[in-house]
Amino acid sequence: MDSWILCDLYDTLVDAESVRRCWPDALGALAAARWGGSAAAWAAAQRSVEPQIAAALTEGIVAGGGRGIRQLWHRYFREVLTRAFSLTDVPIPPGLTLAAAGRQLQAEAAAQFCAALPGAVTAVRALHAAGHRLAVAADLPAPLAAGLLAGCDLTSAFAAVLGPDVLGIARVGSEFFRRAFARLRVAPDRCIVFAARPLVRQWAEAAGAAAALSPVAAGWETVPSRVAALTAAWW
């Protein structure tokens, strides 16, 4: 019978602060090469506009109880890129679909750097080599999450990347994980979830996960042996 290991991203696989620091610079270089202007100006624009628009995204998620998430992210990508064009004084190319272009730009930028936490890459590769099926279950759209994995050279280790755009709901409760398990066509009690945030682990457990653990408390280097011990005892 199938079993899966699901991993969160921020502060679980990757360091959130490193991502916030590196992403605008990577995005700026790509945007300048694509549309003109200076990379520094694009990076500054991203740092200026993103926090406010991200706050509006969060408000929309809370107000909607996690529903309507695809439309909210569509608006986020469109607004961030629209305002960045304005701040850099670069004209918007005729016919450019701003939401799609913004999503693609951010996904490509995420793949330009590695923000993995210490030991995470080695541990994930060891789990993959041992035959475990791995999935990302994060609160980022799948293209962005996939970009962060690519930056860490972990694309081939993950058989699935699940975000709110894939599951149709924001990660604001256990329903996110119920949909993730259903998407993977696996019984919840055949899944281990790794997440640094206690609330995320609570949601996973409420959805029926066999275990929800923090990989950072004892260190990623302990994860392969912990998984081996758990799966030997359960399955």
Buried (B, 14 or more C-beta within 10 A) or exposed (E): EEBBBBBBBBBBBBBBEBBBEBBBBBBBBBBBEBBEBBBBBBBBBBBEBBEEBEEBBEEBBEEBEBBBBBEBBBBBBBBBBBBBBEBBEBEEEEEEEBBEBBBBBBBBBBBBBBBBBEBBBBBBBBBBEEEBBBBBBBBBBBBBBBBBBBBBEBEEBBEBBBBBBBBBBBBBBBBBBBBBBEBBEBBBEBBBBBBBEEEBBBBBBBBBBBBBBBBBEEEBBEBBEBBBEBBEEEE
